[in-house]
Amino acid sequence: MASHKRIIQGTVIKKAGDKTATVLVERRVMHPRYHKTVKRFKKYLIHDEKNATKVGDVVTAIECRPISKTKSFRLKEIVSSGVGS
């Protein structure tokens, strides 16, 4: 398949039901007027087939076909285990 799949990396902030995790992705952008680096955040729902993630984990997710109305990323790997519950 020729299409490019996006990969996101972020922190699990919530376990939202069965096989789903909410991931907060931070990106740094230059402010157009003040030319200062500012943080922008976005939350993604990712599909976690084995319920392997915990709150606080840093994970990478890869784009896939829409699994539900709001889920179109699936867990690729757990980069580091968090301190959270």
N, C-alpha and C positions, 0 to 999 in steps of 0.2 A: 504494500500500500504506500502511495507516494505522499500522503498527507503528513505534516509535521505535528507531533503530539507535544503539547506544552507540559513542562515539568515544573511543579511548584514545591517550595520547601517552607515549612512553617511549624508552629507549635500547636499541639492539641490543647484546646481550651475547654472542650466539653465533649462528653460521650452522649451523642444525641440518638438514643434508641438503639435497636439491635443492628449491628453491622454498619454503623454510621459514626463518624467523628467529625467535630467541627475544628477546622484548622485556621489559625490566624497567620496570615502571610504579611510580612512587613517589607516595603520597598522604600528606598531612599531616592528622592527626586530633588532637583534644583528648583527653588522657588523662582517663578518668572520675574518678579519685580525685585525681590531682596537678595537674590543670588546666594541664598543660604540653603544648605541641605536640610530638607524636612522629611519626616517619616510619613508614609501613607500606609494604611492598614486595610486589608480586605479579608473577609471570612469566607471560607469555602467548606462545603460539606463533601467529605470523601467517603468512599465505600471501603470498609474494613471487613473483608470476608470472614476472617478468623477471630474477630474481636481482640486483636493483639495489642492495640494501642491503649495507653493510659493517659490521663490528664498530665500535661507537662512534657510529654515526649516530643522530640523534634523529628519530623517525618518528611519524606518526599512522596509526592503523589503525581501520577501521570494521567493525562487527559484520556478519556475513553468515551464510548457512546453514552448518551443520557441513560442513567439507571433509574432516575425518578425526575420529578419536576425540577428539583434544585441540585441534584447530584450528577455531576459529569466528570468526576475524578475518582481514581481508585488508588489505594495504597500501593506504593512501590517498595519502600523500605523504611524501617525505623532507624534513623541516623544515630540518635542518642536517647537513652532512657531518662525521663524526667524525675524530679523530686516529688512531684504532685501525688495526690492520693490515687 
